[in-house]
Amino acid sequence: MIVGKPYLISEITKCTPTVTSFKFKAEDGTSIDFVPGMFAMVEYRNEGTGERISRAFSIANAPPSSTLEFLISLIHGKFTSKLDTAKVNDRYYISAPYGQFKFDVNNKDKLLFLAGGTGIAPFMSMIKHIEGIKAETNCKVIYSVKFPDEIIQKEELERFKQDLDIETIVTVTRPKEGDGWTGEKGHVDATMIQKYVPDFKDRVSYICGPPAFVKALKAALVGLGVDEKEIKAEMWGE
Ligand SMILES: Cc1cc2nc3c(=O)[nH]c(=O)nc-3n(C[C@H](O)[C@H](O)[C@H](O)COP(=O)(O)OP(=O)(O)OC[C@H]3O[C@@H](n4cnc5c(N)ncnc54)[C@H](O)[C@@H]3O)c2cc1C
């Protein structure tokens, strides 16, 4: 059994109608180090009933830190329904870091990030790390959301474009009449990658999102001649 350390919720911020940012601060104030892209196991415990549920969440802030931020889609499942009613100062137990979806700091000059939905979370950690270490990274992000109001941390993404050499192209897969969306529409595919990132072959590619998204884009990149070894991927949800 994984035994986590106690953390208290320090901030809850609604990002979109379905996704909320939760910040957890280590009760003992100690920092943990991790490689951007890695995830944590977050455990809910009810001391009264003995109920325990834990789930994996990608860390969305830069290392090292005594606070961990997660961007969580509140789907009212077993774990996320606990978060529906969570309050600042609630105690959860967190163990970290885990995973092989790791940002390679030695290969950070030209990157392509492909994100679907909450799959933007590990990229937030990577980008904030790039900012923190002042790396001269040229990074293109193609970010797929169903609806325009589902863009997570939109202002941050716009700031990265202003302050860093990191541009995000958002594509909306379910545009609706009257939603005001004038940007890119439709699923990310080989044509979209070639359109916005013509030098994709010179980049290390990272993909994160639902399984269908990750599988399709891995196949698209390989179909375009990208070496599979240059592609890192993480998937969850449906
Ligand atoms: C490495 C890793 C990193 C992850 N990082 C994140 C993250 O940053 N943010 C995040 O929100 N989630 C993330 N997840 C998913 C998370 O661990 C949970 O699976 C998710 O929060 C649902 O848990 P639940 O107990 O509420 O739902 P459950 O009770 O386990 O599931 C309820 C139902 O919802 C379906 N379901 C599960 N996930 C989704 C989903 N995302 N969308 C729609 N339906 C779903 C299940 O198939 C099931 O039918 C990550 C998973 C992994 C493995």
The ligand as an SDF file (V2000), in Angstrom:
LIG
                    3D

 53 58  0  0  0  0  0  0  0  0999 V2000
   -1.0500    9.0650  -14.8190 C   0  0  0  0  0  0  0  0  0  0  0  0
   -2.4250    9.6720  -14.6680 C   0  0  0  0  0  0  0  0  0  0  0  0
   -2.5520   11.0400  -14.5690 C   0  0  0  0  0  0  0  0  0  0  0  0
   -3.8200   11.6150  -14.4450 C   0  0  0  0  0  0  0  0  0  0  0  0
   -3.9290   12.9690  -14.3670 N   0  0  0  0  0  0  0  0  0  0  0  0
   -5.1620   13.5350  -14.3230 C   0  0  0  0  0  0  0  0  0  0  0  0
   -5.2880   14.9710  -14.3120 C   0  0  0  0  0  0  0  0  0  0  0  0
   -4.3040   15.7310  -14.3390 O   0  0  0  0  0  0  0  0  0  0  0  0
   -6.5550   15.4830  -14.2570 N   0  0  0  0  0  0  0  0  0  0  0  0
   -7.6850   14.6660  -14.2300 C   0  0  0  0  0  0  0  0  0  0  0  0
   -8.7960   15.2070  -14.1870 O   0  0  0  0  0  0  0  0  0  0  0  0
   -7.5750   13.3260  -14.2320 N   0  0  0  0  0  0  0  0  0  0  0  0
   -6.3510   12.7460  -14.2610 C   0  0  0  0  0  0  0  0  0  0  0  0
   -6.2500   11.3710  -14.2510 N   0  0  0  0  0  0  0  0  0  0  0  0
   -7.4900   10.5560  -14.0900 C   0  0  0  0  0  0  0  0  0  0  0  0
   -7.7810   10.3240  -12.5800 C   0  0  0  0  0  0  0  0  0  0  0  0
   -6.7970    9.4770  -12.0290 O   0  0  0  0  0  0  0  0  0  0  0  0
   -9.1340    9.6410  -12.3590 C   0  0  0  0  0  0  0  0  0  0  0  0
   -9.2410    8.5030  -13.1480 O   0  0  0  0  0  0  0  0  0  0  0  0
  -10.3120   10.5650  -12.6500 C   0  0  0  0  0  0  0  0  0  0  0  0
  -10.2380   11.7040  -11.8080 O   0  0  0  0  0  0  0  0  0  0  0  0
  -11.6450    9.8610  -12.3810 C   0  0  0  0  0  0  0  0  0  0  0  0
  -11.6590    9.3330  -11.0670 O   0  0  0  0  0  0  0  0  0  0  0  0
  -13.0470    9.0650  -10.3050 P   0  0  0  0  0  0  0  0  0  0  0  0
  -12.7470    8.1750   -9.1360 O   0  0  0  0  0  0  0  0  0  0  0  0
  -13.7580   10.3320  -10.0210 O   0  0  0  0  0  0  0  0  0  0  0  0
  -13.8930    8.2760  -11.3990 O   0  0  0  0  0  0  0  0  0  0  0  0
  -14.2400    6.7110  -11.3610 P   0  0  0  0  0  0  0  0  0  0  0  0
  -15.2660    6.4750  -10.3290 O   0  0  0  0  0  0  0  0  0  0  0  0
  -12.9610    5.9310  -11.2780 O   0  0  0  0  0  0  0  0  0  0  0  0
  -14.8440    6.5430  -12.8090 O   0  0  0  0  0  0  0  0  0  0  0  0
  -16.1850    6.8800  -13.1020 C   0  0  0  0  0  0  0  0  0  0  0  0
  -16.4440    6.7200  -14.5960 C   0  0  0  0  0  0  0  0  0  0  0  0
  -15.8580    7.7910  -15.3260 O   0  0  0  0  0  0  0  0  0  0  0  0
  -14.9870    7.3100  -16.3590 C   0  0  0  0  0  0  0  0  0  0  0  0
  -13.8520    8.2460  -16.4070 N   0  0  0  0  0  0  0  0  0  0  0  0
  -12.6850    8.1760  -15.7530 C   0  0  0  0  0  0  0  0  0  0  0  0
  -11.9250    9.2590  -16.0350 N   0  0  0  0  0  0  0  0  0  0  0  0
  -12.6440   10.0410  -16.8780 C   0  0  0  0  0  0  0  0  0  0  0  0
  -12.4160   11.2930  -17.5000 C   0  0  0  0  0  0  0  0  0  0  0  0
  -11.2870   11.9860  -17.3160 N   0  0  0  0  0  0  0  0  0  0  0  0
  -13.3790   11.8060  -18.3000 N   0  0  0  0  0  0  0  0  0  0  0  0
  -14.5550   11.1460  -18.4880 C   0  0  0  0  0  0  0  0  0  0  0  0
  -14.8210    9.9420  -17.9100 N   0  0  0  0  0  0  0  0  0  0  0  0
  -13.8820    9.4000  -17.1170 C   0  0  0  0  0  0  0  0  0  0  0  0
  -14.5970    5.9270  -15.9230 C   0  0  0  0  0  0  0  0  0  0  0  0
  -14.3000    5.1040  -17.0460 O   0  0  0  0  0  0  0  0  0  0  0  0
  -15.8570    5.4590  -15.2040 C   0  0  0  0  0  0  0  0  0  0  0  0
  -16.7840    4.9640  -16.1340 O   0  0  0  0  0  0  0  0  0  0  0  0
   -4.9810   10.7830  -14.3950 C   0  0  0  0  0  0  0  0  0  0  0  0
   -4.8320    9.3810  -14.4870 C   0  0  0  0  0  0  0  0  0  0  0  0
   -3.5910    8.8420  -14.6240 C   0  0  0  0  0  0  0  0  0  0  0  0
   -3.4750    7.3410  -14.7230 C   0  0  0  0  0  0  0  0  0  0  0  0
  1  2  1  0
  2  3  1  0
  2 52  2  0
  3  4  2  0
  4  5  1  0
  4 50  1  0
  5  6  2  0
  6  7  1  0
  6 13  1  0
  7  8  2  0
  7  9  1  0
  9 10  1  0
 10 11  2  0
 10 12  1  0
 12 13  2  0
 13 14  1  0
 14 15  1  0
 14 50  1  0
 15 16  1  0
 16 17  1  0
 16 18  1  0
 18 19  1  0
 18 20  1  0
 20 21  1  0
 20 22  1  0
 22 23  1  0
 23 24  1  0
 24 25  2  0
 24 26  1  0
 24 27  1  0
 27 28  1  0
 28 29  2  0
 28 30  1  0
 28 31  1  0
 31 32  1  0
 32 33  1  0
 33 34  1  0
 33 48  1  0
 34 35  1  0
 35 36  1  0
 35 46  1  0
 36 37  1  0
 36 45  1  0
 37 38  2  0
 38 39  1  0
 39 40  1  0
 39 45  2  0
 40 41  1  0
 40 42  2  0
 42 43  1  0
 43 44  2  0
 44 45  1  0
 46 47  1  0
 46 48  1  0
 48 49  1  0
 50 51  2  0
 51 52  1  0
 52 53  1  0
M  END
$$$$
